Amino acid sequence: MFDYESPKPKEPTDYTGLKIVALLAPVFFLITFLSNADAGLAACIVLGMIMVAVKIRWNLRKHIWFWATIAIVLALHVPLVFMVRWPQGNGPTLFYTMPVGIADFLIILGSVGLAKRFFSTDSSDNDERE
């Protein structure tokens, strides 16, 4: 009469967001000290998007091409943070850095997907099931 499903066992809590914030806080303060708060926020958004993309594609962590792709993307972002002149206006910095961060996130996932298609040799892809 009643469809009673037994409660599913609780999975352990994922503290990835807290770990990302803990890693990005010193970066923000260092870049704010060296440059300004706008550059610090831009650097944190860029690094945070890279970390979230790595978390999403964590099943590929055993491949050297994955880490090489992430290292190349990270190296290409250094000029973005330090050489780009971010606008100094009355609006919050988040309004113009967050769209850049989201586009950056999509570019990172696309580059990892492209590298996977290019470097992955096995057709069964056991990595997808991990």
N, C-alpha and C positions, 0 to 999 in steps of 0.2 A: 504494500500500500504506500509506504513512504520510501523514497529513495534516499537512504541514509548512507553517506559515504564516510568512511572512517577518516579522521583528520590525518593529513599528511605530516610526516615528520618534519620538524623545523630544520631549515637549512641554516648554517652558520651565517652570521651577519657579515656583509661585505663592507669593509672599511676603506675601500679604494679612494673614495672622495676625500676622506679625512687625511689619508696618506698623501694625496696629491697636494692638498692645501699645506700640509706640513713641509713638503719639499719646496713649494713655491714661495712660502713666506720669507725665507732668507734671501732668495733671489730678488724678490720685490724690494726688500730693504737695501740690499747691496746696490742694485741699479738705481734706486732712488737716491742713495748716497752719492753714487758716481755721476749721475746725470740729473734726472728729475723724476717726479712721481708719474708723469704721463708715460715716459719710456719704461718705467718699472711696471706699470699696469699692462702696457702693450707686450712686454716680455713675458709677463705671467700668463696672459691670455694665450700667447703663441705656444709657450711651453705646456700650459694646461691642455690645450687642444692636441698637442703631440702625445701627451701622456694618456689622454682619453682614447685616442686612436690606437695607441699601443695596447691599451686594456681591451679594446674591442677585438683586435686581431691577435690577442695573446696566444691563441692556439698555434700561431706560426713562429713562436719564440725560439724553437729549436733549429731554425734555418738561418744560416749566416747571411743570406741575401736579405732577409727581413731586417736584421740589425744594420746592415750596410745601407739599405734604403732609408731607414730612420736616421742614421748618421748623416747621410747626404742631405736629407730634408732639413735636419737641424742646422747643418752648416750653411745652408742657403738662407736660413732665417736670421742669422746674425746681422747681415747688412740691413735686413728689413727693420729690425728693432733700432739699430744705432744710426743708420744713415738716412732713413726716411724722416722727413720733417713732419711730425704729427701736428695737426692744427691746434693753435692756442686760442680757444674761444671761450665763450660763456657757458657753452653746453658741457655736460659731463663727458669725460673721456670715454666712458663706456659706450656712448652712443655711436662713436665712429670706430672704436676698436673691436666691438663685438661682431659686427657684420664681417669685418676682416678676419676675425677669429673663426667664425663659422665657415667662411669660404676656405680658409686655411685648413680647417678640419676635413672638409670634403676633398680638397686637393691631396692631403696626406693619405686619406683612405683610398683615393683613386690611384695614387702612386704605388701604394702597397699592393693593391689589386692588380695593377699592371705588372709589377715586379713578380707577383705570384704567377700570373699567366705566362710570363716570359721565362722564369727560372724553374717553375715546378715541372718535374719530369714524369711523375707517376700519375696515371689516370684515375686511380682509385681514391686518391686524396684522403688518407687516413687522418690528416690533421683536422678535417672538418668535424669529425666525430668526437674529438677530445673535449 
